[in-house]
Amino acid sequence: MAIFNLGSINADLVYQVPHLPAPGETLSAKSYSKGLGGKGTNMSVATARAGSRAVHIGAVGADGRWAVERLMEYGVDTRHILTTAEATGHAIIAVDDAGENSILIYPGANHDLASHEIEKALSEAGSDDIFVTQNETNCQYEGAKMASAKGMRVAYAAAPFVVEVVEEMLPMLDLLILNEVEAAQLTEATGLLPQNLPVRDVVVTLGAKGSRWYNTDDAAVTDVPAVPVTPIDTTGAGDTFTGYLLAGLDQKMPMEQALRQASKASALMVTRLGTADVIPDLAEVRAFQP
C-alpha cells in the first residue's frame, strides 16, 4: 500500500519577525533560514515519517535538485518528480513571536505538470492505495479523476482554498480536509453543511480546539481535542496533521485513532521552527508527552 501525493515542492524562505507586517510597513527580520517546504512536500515527508510509503508526484526546476535529494533522504519515493524549464516554487514566510505566520507563494514548476506524467505515476497504483492532492499544483482534477477511476481512496486538502476548485473536485472525493474558515466558505457557496457534502468523510481542523470528523454515511460527528502546547511556529502543522492522518488510514487505523495520532504530531510540530525538515517521526510522536 502507498500514498500517492500530487503536490507542490517549494523552497521555504523563513524570516523571524517581531510581528506580522501591516500594509506598507517595513520590518527588519531577526533571523533567516532556507528549508524544504510546500504543502505537498510537507505531507509526503509526514506520511513517510509516520511509517507509510509516500510516492511524490511533482516538479522542480533545474535549481531544485537539492529538494529532490532531501526528499529521498526523508524516505519519499521521488521517481515521479519532473525537472522542468521553470524555476522551483518558493514561499516567503514571516513568523512572529507568537508563532503565527504570513506566507507568499510563487508556484513556479509546481504549475508545470503534465497529465500524462500523472497517469504514468498512477499506473503503479491500485485500489488499496490512497491519492491525495492540494491546491498548489495544476492537474489536481485530472489526477483525482484518474485515481477515482482506479478505485483509489481520494483525499483532498483544500488549500489554498478556492471554492470553485473544491466544488469541481467534490464528485471524486472520499475524504475532504478543511480548516474552519474554509468550511464556512464552502457552506456559504454551496448551502451545504460539512455533514451534508457528497463526501464520505469530512475533517474540519479547528486549530487550538482540535478537529471535527463528519462521517456522512451515518451522520456521526466526532470531536478530537487538540494536544495543548505553546506554539513556536505554526507553519506546516496542518500539512503534518494531514500526512499523519493519511498514514494512519493507510495502516488501517480507525479514523478516530488516526485523527488522535495526527493531532499529536501537529502539536509537536508547532513547537519547532521550520517546515519539512523538522516534521517529527513516528517514534517522536509516540514518545511525546506535552
C-alpha positions as CSV (number, residue, x, y, z in Angstrom):
1,M,0.0,0.0,0.0
2,A,1.1,3.5,-0.7
3,I,0.0,7.2,-0.6
4,F,0.5,8.9,-4.0
5,N,0.7,12.6,-3.5
6,L,0.3,15.1,-6.3
7,G,1.8,18.0,-4.5
8,S,4.0,21.1,-4.5
9,I,7.7,21.3,-3.8
10,N,9.0,24.7,-2.6
11,A,12.0,26.3,-1.1
12,D,10.8,27.9,2.1
13,L,12.5,31.2,2.9
14,V,11.6,31.9,6.5
15,Y,12.0,35.2,8.3
16,Q,11.5,35.6,12.1
17,V,9.9,38.9,12.8
18,P,8.6,40.7,15.9
19,H,5.1,40.9,14.4
20,L,3.5,40.2,11.0
21,P,3.9,43.2,8.8
22,A,1.0,45.6,8.3
23,P,0.3,47.1,4.8
24,G,3.1,49.4,3.8
25,E,5.2,48.5,6.8
26,T,8.9,47.7,6.5
27,L,10.3,45.3,9.1
28,S,13.8,44.0,10.0
29,A,13.9,40.2,10.4
30,K,15.6,38.8,13.4
31,S,16.7,35.6,11.6
32,Y,16.5,33.9,8.2
33,S,16.6,30.3,7.0
34,K,16.1,28.3,3.9
35,G,14.4,25.0,4.1
36,L,12.4,22.4,2.2
37,G,8.6,23.1,2.1
38,G,5.4,23.2,0.0
39,K,2.1,21.7,1.2
40,G,2.7,18.7,-0.9
41,T,6.3,18.1,0.2
42,N,5.3,18.5,3.9
43,M,2.5,15.9,3.5
44,S,4.8,13.4,1.8
45,V,7.5,13.8,4.4
46,A,4.9,13.5,7.2
47,T,3.5,10.4,5.5
48,A,6.9,8.8,5.3
49,R,7.9,9.7,8.8
50,A,4.6,8.2,10.0
51,G,5.7,4.9,8.6
52,S,3.8,4.7,5.3
53,R,5.2,4.6,1.7
54,A,5.0,8.1,0.2
55,V,5.2,8.5,-3.6
56,H,5.5,12.1,-4.6
57,I,4.2,13.4,-8.0
58,G,5.5,16.9,-8.7
59,A,8.0,19.1,-10.4
60,V,11.1,21.3,-9.7
61,G,13.3,23.5,-11.9
62,A,16.9,22.8,-12.6
63,D,17.6,24.7,-9.3
64,G,15.6,22.2,-7.3
65,R,17.8,19.1,-7.3
66,W,18.6,19.7,-3.7
67,A,14.9,19.4,-2.8
68,V,14.6,16.1,-4.5
69,E,17.7,14.7,-2.8
70,R,16.4,15.8,0.6
71,L,13.0,14.2,-0.1
72,M,14.9,11.0,-0.9
73,E,16.8,11.3,2.4
74,Y,13.5,11.6,4.2
75,G,12.2,8.3,2.7
76,V,10.0,9.7,0.0
77,D,9.8,7.9,-3.4
78,T,10.9,10.7,-5.9
79,R,10.9,8.8,-9.2
80,H,7.9,10.8,-10.4
81,I,9.3,14.3,-9.7
82,L,9.9,16.0,-13.0
83,T,12.6,18.7,-13.8
84,T,11.1,21.5,-16.0
85,A,12.3,24.7,-17.5
86,E,10.5,26.7,-14.8
87,A,12.2,27.8,-11.6
88,T,11.4,25.7,-8.5
89,G,8.5,27.1,-6.5
90,H,9.2,29.0,-3.3
91,A,7.5,30.6,-0.3
92,I,8.4,33.7,1.6
93,I,7.3,33.1,5.2
94,A,7.2,35.6,8.0
95,V,6.8,34.1,11.5
96,D,6.1,36.3,14.5
97,D,6.9,35.9,18.2
98,A,3.5,34.2,18.9
99,G,4.2,31.6,16.2
100,E,1.7,33.0,13.7
101,N,2.7,33.3,10.1
102,S,2.1,35.1,6.8
103,I,3.0,33.3,3.6
104,L,3.6,34.5,0.0
105,I,3.9,31.7,-2.6
106,Y,5.4,31.7,-6.1
107,P,4.3,28.4,-7.8
108,G,7.0,28.1,-10.5
109,A,7.5,24.5,-11.6
110,N,4.5,23.3,-9.5
111,H,2.2,24.6,-12.2
112,D,4.2,22.9,-15.0
113,L,2.9,19.4,-14.6
114,A,1.5,17.3,-17.5
115,S,-1.4,15.0,-17.1
116,H,0.3,12.1,-18.9
117,E,3.1,12.2,-16.3
118,I,0.5,11.8,-13.6
119,E,-1.1,8.9,-15.5
120,K,2.3,7.3,-15.7
121,A,2.9,7.6,-12.0
122,L,-0.6,6.2,-11.1
123,S,-0.1,3.2,-13.4
124,E,1.7,1.7,-10.4
125,A,-1.2,2.3,-8.0
126,G,-4.1,0.1,-7.1
127,S,-7.4,0.2,-5.2
128,D,-5.6,-0.4,-1.9
129,D,-3.7,2.9,-2.3
130,I,-4.5,6.5,-1.4
131,F,-4.3,9.5,-3.7
132,V,-4.0,13.0,-2.1
133,T,-3.6,16.4,-3.6
134,Q,-3.8,20.1,-2.6
135,N,-4.3,23.3,-4.5
136,E,-0.7,24.3,-5.1
137,T,-0.2,22.4,-8.4
138,N,-2.0,22.2,-11.7
139,C,-3.8,19.0,-12.8
140,Q,-5.4,18.2,-9.5
141,Y,-8.8,17.5,-11.1
142,E,-7.2,15.2,-13.8
143,G,-5.2,13.4,-11.1
144,A,-8.2,12.9,-8.8
145,K,-10.3,11.6,-11.7
146,M,-7.6,9.1,-12.7
147,A,-7.3,7.9,-9.1
148,S,-11.0,7.6,-8.6
149,A,-11.3,5.6,-11.8
150,K,-8.7,3.1,-10.4
151,G,-10.7,2.7,-7.2
152,M,-8.2,4.5,-5.0
153,R,-9.3,6.4,-1.9
154,V,-9.1,10.0,-3.0
155,A,-8.3,12.7,-0.4
156,Y,-8.1,16.5,-0.9
157,A,-6.6,19.0,1.4
158,A,-8.4,22.1,0.1
159,A,-5.7,24.7,0.5
160,P,-5.0,27.3,-0.7
161,F,-8.8,27.5,-0.7
162,V,-10.6,28.3,-4.0
163,V,-14.3,27.4,-3.7
164,E,-14.8,26.7,-7.4
165,V,-11.9,24.2,-7.4
166,V,-13.3,22.4,-4.4
167,E,-16.8,22.2,-5.9
168,E,-15.2,20.7,-9.1
169,M,-13.3,18.1,-7.0
170,L,-16.2,17.0,-4.8
171,P,-17.6,14.2,-7.0
172,M,-14.2,12.3,-6.9
173,L,-13.5,12.7,-3.2
174,D,-13.7,10.1,-0.4
175,L,-12.0,12.4,2.2
176,L,-12.1,16.2,2.3
177,I,-9.9,18.1,4.8
178,L,-10.7,21.8,5.5
179,N,-9.9,24.3,8.2
180,E,-12.7,26.1,10.0
181,V,-12.7,29.2,7.8
182,E,-12.6,27.1,4.6
183,A,-15.5,25.0,5.8
184,A,-17.6,28.1,6.4
185,Q,-16.7,29.5,3.0
186,L,-17.7,26.2,1.3
187,T,-21.0,26.2,3.2
188,E,-21.7,29.7,2.1
189,A,-21.0,28.9,-1.5
190,T,-22.9,25.6,-1.7
191,G,-25.5,25.9,1.0
192,L,-24.3,22.6,2.4
193,L,-23.0,22.0,5.9
194,P,-20.0,19.6,6.1
195,Q,-22.2,16.7,7.2
196,N,-24.3,17.2,4.0
197,L,-21.5,17.2,1.5
198,P,-21.3,14.4,-1.0
199,V,-18.1,13.0,0.5
200,R,-18.0,10.1,2.9
201,D,-15.5,11.6,5.4
202,V,-15.1,15.3,6.0
203,V,-12.5,16.5,8.6
204,V,-12.5,20.1,9.7
205,T,-9.4,21.3,11.6
206,L,-10.2,23.8,14.4
207,G,-6.7,25.0,15.4
208,A,-6.3,25.0,19.2
209,K,-9.7,23.4,19.5
210,G,-8.7,20.2,17.7
211,S,-10.6,18.7,14.8
212,R,-14.1,17.5,13.9
213,W,-14.8,14.4,11.8
214,Y,-18.1,14.1,9.9
215,N,-19.0,10.6,8.8
216,T,-21.7,11.3,6.2
217,D,-22.7,7.7,5.9
218,D,-24.2,7.6,9.4
219,A,-24.3,11.3,10.2
220,A,-21.9,10.8,13.1
221,V,-19.9,13.8,14.3
222,T,-16.8,13.2,16.4
223,D,-14.7,15.9,18.1
224,V,-11.0,15.1,18.6
225,P,-9.3,17.6,21.1
226,A,-6.0,19.3,20.3
227,V,-2.9,18.5,22.3
228,P,-2.1,21.6,24.4
229,V,1.3,23.1,23.7
230,T,2.9,26.5,23.5
231,P,3.5,27.2,19.7
232,I,6.7,28.5,18.3
233,D,5.8,28.2,14.6
234,T,2.5,27.0,13.1
235,T,3.9,26.7,9.6
236,G,3.4,23.2,8.3
237,A,1.3,22.0,11.2
238,G,-1.8,21.4,9.1
239,D,0.2,19.5,6.5
240,T,1.8,17.4,9.2
241,F,-1.7,16.6,10.5
242,T,-2.9,15.6,7.0
243,G,0.2,13.4,6.3
244,Y,-0.2,11.6,9.7
245,L,-3.9,11.2,9.2
246,L,-3.4,9.6,5.8
247,A,-0.6,7.3,7.1
248,G,-2.9,6.2,9.9
249,L,-5.7,5.3,7.4
250,D,-3.2,3.6,5.1
251,Q,-2.1,1.5,8.1
252,K,-5.8,0.6,8.6
253,M,-6.3,2.6,11.8
254,P,-9.9,3.5,12.6
255,M,-10.5,7.2,11.7
256,E,-10.6,8.4,15.3
257,Q,-7.4,6.8,16.2
258,A,-5.7,8.2,13.1
259,L,-7.0,11.7,14.0
260,R,-5.7,11.4,17.5
261,Q,-2.2,10.5,16.3
262,A,-2.4,13.3,13.7
263,S,-3.3,15.8,16.4
264,K,-0.3,14.7,18.5
265,A,2.0,15.0,15.5
266,S,0.8,18.5,14.6
267,A,1.1,19.6,18.2
268,L,4.7,18.5,18.4
269,M,5.3,20.2,15.0
270,V,4.3,23.7,16.3
271,T,6.9,23.5,19.0
272,R,9.6,23.6,16.2
273,L,10.8,26.3,13.9
274,G,10.7,25.2,10.2
275,T,8.7,23.0,7.8
276,A,9.5,19.7,6.1
277,D,13.0,19.4,7.7
278,V,11.6,19.3,11.2
279,I,8.5,17.2,10.9
280,P,8.6,14.6,13.7
281,D,8.9,10.9,13.1
282,L,6.6,8.3,14.5
283,A,8.9,7.4,17.4
284,E,9.0,11.0,18.5
285,V,5.2,11.4,18.2
286,R,4.5,8.3,20.3
287,A,7.0,9.4,22.9
288,F,5.7,13.0,23.0
289,Q,4.3,13.9,26.4
290,P,3.1,17.6,26.4
